[in-house]
Amino acid sequence: MPRLILTFKTLHLVMSAEKILRFEKGFKCRVTPVPHGLSDSVCGMAVELLNDAEKQGALAALEAIDLSPTEVHEII
């Protein structure tokens, strides 16, 4: 199963995205360090979606509140 990593510009945005996705929308996700060399993310943290089938729904939920990730990575 691929790892789905969502990066954001700041740690504040990472924490906000996790709060929305995990606690308000019920998606399975966690805050995780950005894998080395994956992104130029300043904060070094990202949101990892734990169920790849939820990718489109999670991205749509974030887009609806103008909190789209800077980058979306699938790591196999």
Backbone as numpy.savetxt, mean C-alpha at the origin, in Angstrom:
# Nx Ny Nz CAx CAy CAz Cx Cy Cz
2.42 -16.79 -4.52 1.57 -15.60 -4.52 2.46 -14.37 -4.52
2.20 -13.42 -5.42 3.03 -12.21 -5.47 2.78 -11.29 -4.28
3.83 -10.56 -3.92 3.68 -9.51 -2.90 3.26 -8.24 -3.61
2.26 -7.58 -3.09 1.78 -6.31 -3.65 2.16 -5.19 -2.70
3.07 -4.33 -3.15 3.62 -3.28 -2.31 3.15 -1.92 -2.84
2.55 -1.13 -1.97 2.09 0.22 -2.31 3.00 1.21 -1.59
3.68 2.06 -2.35 4.55 3.05 -1.73 3.91 4.43 -1.78
4.28 5.24 -0.79 3.75 6.59 -0.65 4.90 7.54 -0.36
4.67 8.83 -0.51 5.74 9.81 -0.32 6.14 9.99 1.14
5.20 9.80 2.07 5.51 10.05 3.48 4.95 8.92 4.35
5.52 8.80 5.54 5.03 7.81 6.49 3.60 8.12 6.90
3.26 9.39 7.00 1.89 9.79 7.34 0.89 9.21 6.33
1.23 9.28 5.04 0.35 8.72 4.01 0.27 7.21 4.10
1.38 6.55 4.42 1.39 5.09 4.60 0.42 4.71 5.72
0.54 5.41 6.85 -0.31 5.09 8.00 -1.79 5.40 7.70
-2.04 6.48 6.98 -3.42 6.81 6.61 -4.00 5.75 5.69
-3.21 5.31 4.71 -3.68 4.28 3.78 -3.97 2.98 4.51
-3.09 2.59 5.42 -3.32 1.35 6.18 -4.60 1.48 7.01
-4.79 2.60 7.66 -5.99 2.81 8.48 -7.25 2.65 7.64
-7.27 3.30 6.48 -8.44 3.22 5.61 -8.65 1.79 5.12
-7.61 1.20 4.55 -7.74 -0.13 3.95 -8.05 -1.21 4.99
-7.30 -1.22 6.06 -7.41 -2.32 7.03 -8.59 -2.16 7.98
-8.69 -1.00 8.59 -9.67 -0.83 9.65 -11.03 -0.31 9.19
-11.05 0.47 8.12 -12.34 1.01 7.66 -12.95 0.20 6.52
-12.10 -0.36 5.64 -12.61 -1.10 4.49 -12.46 -2.61 4.61
-11.69 -3.09 5.58 -11.59 -4.53 5.84 -10.63 -5.30 4.93
-9.73 -4.61 4.22 -8.75 -5.30 3.38 -7.65 -5.89 4.26
-7.08 -7.00 3.81 -5.96 -7.61 4.52 -4.67 -6.95 4.04
-4.04 -6.19 4.94 -2.81 -5.49 4.59 -2.01 -5.24 5.85
-0.76 -4.79 5.66 0.10 -4.44 6.79 1.12 -3.41 6.32
1.65 -2.68 7.30 2.75 -1.76 7.02 4.02 -2.59 7.05
4.89 -2.37 6.07 6.11 -3.15 5.93 7.23 -2.26 5.41
8.48 -2.59 5.70 9.58 -1.82 5.10 9.58 -2.01 3.58
9.96 -0.97 2.86 10.08 -1.07 1.40 11.28 -1.97 1.11
11.11 -3.03 0.32 12.25 -3.88 -0.03 13.37 -3.06 -0.67
14.60 -3.41 -0.34 15.78 -2.68 -0.81 15.79 -2.55 -2.33
16.02 -1.34 -2.80 16.14 -1.08 -4.22 14.83 -1.00 -4.98
13.71 -1.12 -4.29 12.41 -1.13 -4.97 11.92 0.27 -5.31
12.17 1.21 -4.42 11.58 2.53 -4.59 12.48 3.60 -3.98
12.27 4.82 -4.42 12.96 5.96 -3.82 12.14 6.57 -2.69
11.23 5.81 -2.14 10.36 6.29 -1.07 11.19 6.86 0.07
10.91 8.09 0.44 11.68 8.78 1.47 11.48 8.14 2.84
10.28 7.70 3.13 10.00 7.21 4.47 10.47 5.77 4.69
10.67 5.01 3.64 11.16 3.64 3.78 10.11 2.61 4.18
8.86 3.03 4.29 7.79 2.11 4.67 6.75 2.09 3.55
5.97 1.00 3.51 4.95 0.83 2.48 3.79 0.04 3.07
2.72 -0.07 2.29 1.60 -0.93 2.64 1.68 -2.16 1.74
1.61 -3.33 2.35 1.60 -4.58 1.60 0.20 -5.18 1.66
-0.39 -5.41 0.49 -1.68 -6.10 0.43 -1.43 -7.58 0.55
-2.13 -8.25 1.43 -1.90 -9.66 1.70 -2.76 -10.59 0.86
-3.70 -10.03 0.12 -4.56 -10.83 -0.76 -4.54 -10.17 -2.13
-3.83 -10.77 -3.09 -3.67 -10.13 -4.40 -4.99 -9.96 -5.14
-6.01 -10.71 -4.79 -7.32 -10.56 -5.42 -8.00 -9.24 -5.02
-7.51 -8.61 -3.96 -8.09 -7.36 -3.48 -7.43 -6.12 -4.08
-6.47 -6.31 -4.98 -5.68 -5.20 -5.50 -6.55 -4.08 -6.08
-7.41 -4.40 -7.02 -8.22 -3.37 -7.69 -9.16 -2.67 -6.72
-9.76 -3.42 -5.82 -10.66 -2.81 -4.84 -9.94 -1.88 -3.89
-8.75 -2.29 -3.46 -7.96 -1.47 -2.55 -7.51 -0.18 -3.24
-7.03 -0.30 -4.47 -6.61 0.89 -5.21 -7.78 1.83 -5.46
-8.93 1.28 -5.77 -10.13 2.10 -5.99 -10.54 2.82 -4.71
-10.45 2.12 -3.57 -10.81 2.74 -2.29 -9.89 3.91 -1.97
-8.60 3.75 -2.25 -7.65 4.83 -1.99 -7.85 5.99 -2.97
-8.09 5.66 -4.23 -8.30 6.70 -5.24 -9.54 7.53 -4.92
-10.56 6.89 -4.40 -11.82 7.58 -4.08 -11.63 8.67 -3.03
-10.61 8.53 -2.19 -10.35 9.56 -1.17 -9.07 10.34 -1.47
-8.63 10.29 -2.72 -7.46 11.03 -3.19 -6.20 10.67 -2.40
-6.00 9.36 -2.19 -4.85 8.84 -1.45 -4.16 7.74 -2.25
-4.06 7.94 -3.54 -3.46 6.93 -4.41 -1.97 6.77 -4.08
-1.45 5.55 -4.14 -0.03 5.34 -3.88 0.84 5.97 -4.97
2.06 6.27 -4.61 3.03 6.79 -5.57 3.39 5.71 -6.58
3.59 4.48 -6.08 3.94 3.35 -6.93 3.25 2.09 -6.41
2.97 1.17 -7.33 2.42 -0.15 -7.00 3.38 -1.18 -7.59
3.87 -2.08 -6.75 4.84 -3.09 -7.19 4.29 -4.48 -6.90
4.46 -5.37 -7.87 4.17 -6.80 -7.67 5.50 -7.52 -7.66
5.80 -8.15 -6.55 7.04 -8.89 -6.42 6.71 -10.38 -6.41
7.26 -11.11 -7.35 6.97 -12.55 -7.46 8.06 -13.33 -6.77
